[in-house]
Amino acid sequence: MRGFMERILIELLGITAGTFTTTSFIPQLVKILKTKSARDLSLVMFVVFTIGILLWLIYGILTASLAIIFANSITLVIASTILLLKIKYDRTVNER
């Protein structure tokens, strides 16, 4: 029973950590949506970051880690949205 409870607590720790790191991107997404600008964000950084999150998600699936799957699924959606908005708004500025 002790090993089971330890695994539960470790998984909860991972989910809590994932929740904090995932939600940290929400203010950036809100700011981009409000200002309709992502000019100050690095496109290369967000491409690399999004690929990294996708790889973490695959890793989580392969290792059946709920914390990694949970956090990286949501982060992938947020990061992909930020990336697409970055591309959209940069293209809009360049067309002017």
Secondary structure, 3 states (H helix, E strand, C coil): CHHHHHHHHHHHHHHHHHHHHHHCCHHHHHHHHHHCCCCCCCHHHHHHHHHHHHHHHHHHHHHCCHHHHHHHHHHHHHHHHHHHHHHHHHHHHHHC
